[in-house]
Amino acid sequence: MADTLKVSAPGKLIISGEHAVVYGYPALVAAVNRRLSISLARGKKKIKSNIPIGCGMGSSAAYAVATSAARTFLKNKKLDLGEINKMAYKIEKKRHGNPSGVDNTVSTYGGLLWYRKESEGLKTFSSIKIKRSLPKIYIIGTGKPVESTKEMVTRVGKLYRKDHQNTEIIFKEIEKITRNFLQYLLGERVASFQELIKENEALLEKLGVVSSFTVRLIREIEKIGGAAKISGAGGSKNKSGILLVYHKNANKLKNFVKREKLELIKIQLGEEGVKIEK
């Protein structure tokens, strides 16, 4: 082994299925071109990351995956993805309580994944080979939520127990949209990418995971002809983390973020999973 071991893992965006995925419904998720790296040299560890922290892009999962990969590589001199994913999920459970496992899985394997948590002991996922060009996707940061991912998952859990029937209806509607997104990526004729984002966001608002501040931003984006949704656990009190944003005219988005004093970042979906950096 070289003097320095450097491992990196990607962040993620959930295209559709957040919160519902915790309850056994499918999620469509993508690894993105924002990464966290861990360098080990002479007993010292250095961490570098350009994944926004606590904003729905899987920064903690990327850390768990990169750490697990470094451990398994030092032990076995290879990256065992199954073992890495298992270790990273245990780390995520300690941090978040009841995660779905989707974040660590897409950070480990990369690409675009169809993911479902069948039970605690069985999680199934498939890599998606897309049949059409992906539209240009952007992200806008609304700011770090006051609540942690664990708190937001707990909030939805309380709603699920209190109003089980209506929450199940919302989850089933989210599943329909997740399946439509999948069909879109596979080249089938469904509603437009833009319309699916809008429908998805409306359902997440019904779950109470989007703050009034963020709802206002999203309605403004819709008014100028675009669409946006939270991507991740969200936040109900003030900021709600990262927004996944689409607009046919990028200049309109640029003008919008300038006016709102926000940042617009173009994002690549379907990036490589955990890897040893040369």
C-alpha positions in Angstrom: 0.0 0.0 0.0 1.2 3.5 -0.8 2.0 5.9 2.1 -1.4 7.6 1.7 -4.8 6.0 1.2 -7.4 8.3 -0.2 -11.0 7.1 -0.5 -14.0 9.2 -1.8 -17.7 8.7 -1.9 -20.4 10.8 -3.6 -23.4 12.7 -2.2 -26.9 12.1 -3.5 -30.1 13.6 -4.6 -33.5 11.8 -4.1 -35.4 12.3 -7.3 -38.6 10.9 -5.7 -39.6 8.9 -2.7 -38.2 10.7 0.4 -39.9 9.8 3.7 -42.1 7.2 1.9 -39.0 5.1 1.4 -38.7 4.6 5.2 -42.1 2.8 5.1 -41.2 0.3 2.4 -42.2 2.4 -0.7 -39.6 2.7 -3.5 -37.3 5.7 -4.1 -35.4 6.8 -7.1 -32.1 8.2 -6.1 -28.9 9.4 -7.9 -25.3 9.8 -6.9 -24.1 13.3 -7.8 -20.8 15.0 -8.7 -20.2 16.3 -5.2 -17.9 14.1 -3.1 -16.4 13.6 0.3 -12.8 12.2 0.6 -10.9 10.7 3.4 -7.1 10.6 3.3 -5.1 8.4 5.7 -1.4 9.0 6.0 0.9 7.9 8.9 -1.9 7.5 11.3 -3.5 10.9 10.5 -6.9 11.4 8.9 -7.9 14.3 6.7 -11.4 14.9 5.4 -12.4 17.1 2.5 -15.9 17.6 1.2 -17.9 19.7 -1.2 -21.2 18.1 -0.2 -23.4 20.7 1.7 -23.8 19.4 5.3 -27.2 18.7 6.7 -29.1 19.8 3.6 -30.4 16.6 2.1 -27.5 15.6 -0.1 -26.2 12.6 2.0 -23.1 14.1 3.5 -23.3 11.9 6.6 -23.8 8.8 4.4 -20.8 9.7 2.2 -18.7 10.0 5.4 -20.0 6.6 6.6 -19.3 5.0 3.2 -15.8 6.5 2.8 -14.9 5.6 6.4 -16.2 2.0 5.9 -14.3 1.7 2.6 -11.0 2.8 4.1 -11.4 0.2 6.9 -12.3 -2.6 4.6 -9.5 -1.7 2.1 -6.9 -1.6 4.9 -8.1 -5.0 6.1 -8.6 -6.8 2.8 -6.7 -4.7 0.2 -9.9 -4.4 -1.9 -13.3 -2.6 -1.9 -16.0 -5.1 -1.0 -19.1 -3.0 -1.8 -21.5 -5.2 0.0 -19.5 -5.1 3.2 -18.9 -1.4 2.9 -22.7 -0.7 2.5 -23.5 -2.9 5.5 -21.0 -1.1 7.7 -22.1 2.3 6.5 -25.7 1.5 7.3 -24.8 0.6 10.9 -23.1 4.0 11.2 -26.1 5.8 9.7 -28.5 4.0 12.1 -26.5 5.3 15.1 -26.8 8.8 13.7 -30.3 8.9 12.3 -32.2 6.3 14.3 -34.5 4.8 11.5 -32.9 5.5 8.1 -34.1 3.7 5.0 -30.5 2.9 4.0 -31.0 4.6 0.6 -28.3 7.2 1.2 -25.5 4.9 2.0 -26.5 2.5 -0.8 -26.3 5.0 -3.6 -23.1 6.5 -2.1 -21.6 3.0 -2.2 -22.7 1.9 -5.6 -23.2 5.2 -7.5 -25.3 5.7 -10.6 -29.1 5.9 -10.5 -30.8 3.4 -8.3 -34.3 2.1 -7.7 -34.3 1.3 -4.0 -36.8 -0.3 -1.6 -36.5 -1.2 2.1 -38.6 -4.4 2.2 -37.7 -4.9 5.9 -34.9 -4.2 8.3 -33.1 -7.3 7.0 -33.9 -7.0 3.3 -33.2 -4.0 1.2 -33.4 -4.4 -2.6 -32.0 -2.1 -5.3 -31.4 -2.0 -9.0 -29.2 0.1 -11.2 -31.1 2.0 -13.8 -29.9 2.2 -17.4 -31.5 5.4 -18.7 -32.9 5.5 -22.2 -33.1 9.2 -22.7 -30.9 12.3 -22.1 -31.5 13.7 -18.6 -32.8 17.2 -18.5 -30.4 19.8 -17.0 -30.9 19.7 -13.2 -29.9 22.4 -10.8 -29.9 22.7 -7.0 -30.6 25.7 -4.9 -29.7 25.8 -1.2 -32.5 27.2 0.9 -30.2 26.9 3.9 -29.5 24.3 6.6 -32.7 23.2 8.4 -33.1 23.8 12.1 -34.2 20.2 12.5 -31.9 17.2 11.9 -32.8 14.3 9.5 -33.6 12.2 12.6 -36.1 14.8 13.8 -37.8 15.1 10.4 -38.1 11.3 10.1 -39.6 11.2 13.6 -42.0 14.0 12.7 -43.4 12.0 9.8 -43.4 8.9 12.0 -45.7 10.7 14.5 -48.0 11.8 11.6 -48.1 8.2 10.3 -49.2 6.9 13.7 -51.7 9.7 14.3 -53.3 9.7 10.9 -52.3 6.4 9.4 -54.9 6.2 6.6 -54.2 9.6 5.1 -50.5 9.3 5.4 -50.6 5.9 3.6 -52.6 7.6 0.8 -49.9 10.3 0.4 -47.2 7.6 0.4 -49.1 5.7 -2.4 -49.4 8.9 -4.4 -45.6 9.4 -4.0 -45.0 5.9 -5.2 -47.0 6.6 -8.4 -44.8 9.6 -9.1 -41.7 7.6 -8.3 -42.8 5.0 -10.9 -43.6 7.7 -13.4 -40.1 9.2 -13.0 -38.7 5.7 -13.6 -40.8 5.3 -16.8 -39.6 8.7 -17.9 -35.9 7.7 -17.5 -36.6 4.4 -19.4 -37.9 6.4 -22.3 -41.6 5.8 -21.9 -44.3 8.4 -22.4 -45.5 9.8 -19.1 -46.1 13.3 -17.7 -43.3 15.8 -18.2 -40.3 15.8 -15.9 -41.4 19.3 -14.7 -44.9 18.2 -13.9 -43.7 15.2 -11.9 -41.5 17.5 -9.8 -44.4 19.8 -9.0 -46.7 16.9 -8.1 -44.0 15.4 -5.9 -43.4 18.6 -4.0 -47.2 19.1 -3.4 -47.3 15.7 -1.6 -44.2 16.5 0.5 -45.9 19.7 1.6 -48.9 17.6 2.7 -46.5 15.6 4.9 -45.5 18.8 6.6 -41.7 18.6 5.8 -41.5 21.9 3.8 -41.3 25.2 5.6 -43.4 28.2 4.6 -40.1 30.1 3.7 -39.3 27.2 1.2 -42.8 27.0 -0.1 -42.7 30.7 -1.0 -39.4 30.1 -3.0 -40.9 27.1 -4.8 -44.1 29.0 -5.7 -41.9 31.8 -7.1 -39.9 29.3 -9.2 -43.3 27.9 -10.5 -44.5 31.4 -11.4 -41.5 31.9 -13.7 -42.2 28.6 -15.5 -40.0 26.2 -13.5 -40.5 23.5 -10.9 -38.7 22.6 -7.7 -38.9 20.2 -4.8 -37.1 19.5 -1.6 -34.7 16.6 -1.9 -34.1 14.8 1.4 -35.7 15.0 4.8 -36.6 18.7 4.5 -37.3 21.1 7.3 -40.6 22.6 8.6 -39.5 25.5 10.8 -37.4 27.7 8.6 -35.0 26.4 5.9 -35.5 23.1 4.2 -32.2 22.2 2.7 -31.5 21.6 -1.0 -34.1 22.1 -3.7 -33.9 20.0 -6.9 -34.8 22.6 -9.6 -35.7 22.4 -13.3 -36.4 25.1 -15.8 -36.2 25.0 -19.6 -34.6 28.5 -19.5 -31.6 28.5 -17.1 -31.3 32.3 -17.4 -34.7 32.8 -15.7 -33.3 30.7 -12.8 -30.1 32.7 -12.7 -32.1 35.9 -12.5 -34.3 34.4 -9.7 -31.4 33.3 -7.5 -29.7 36.7 -8.0 -32.8 38.5 -6.8 -33.2 36.1 -3.8 -29.5 36.2 -3.0 -29.2 32.4 -3.4 -26.8 30.2 -5.3 -27.7 28.1 -8.4 -25.5 25.0 -8.9 -25.7 22.7 -12.0 -25.6 19.1 -10.9 -24.7 15.9 -12.6 -26.7 12.8 -11.8 -25.5 9.2 -11.9 -21.9 9.7 -10.8 -19.5 7.0 -9.7 -19.8 5.4 -6.3 -17.2 4.9 -3.6 -13.6 4.6 -5.0 -9.9 4.7 -4.2 -8.5 7.9 -5.5 -5.2 7.6 -7.3 
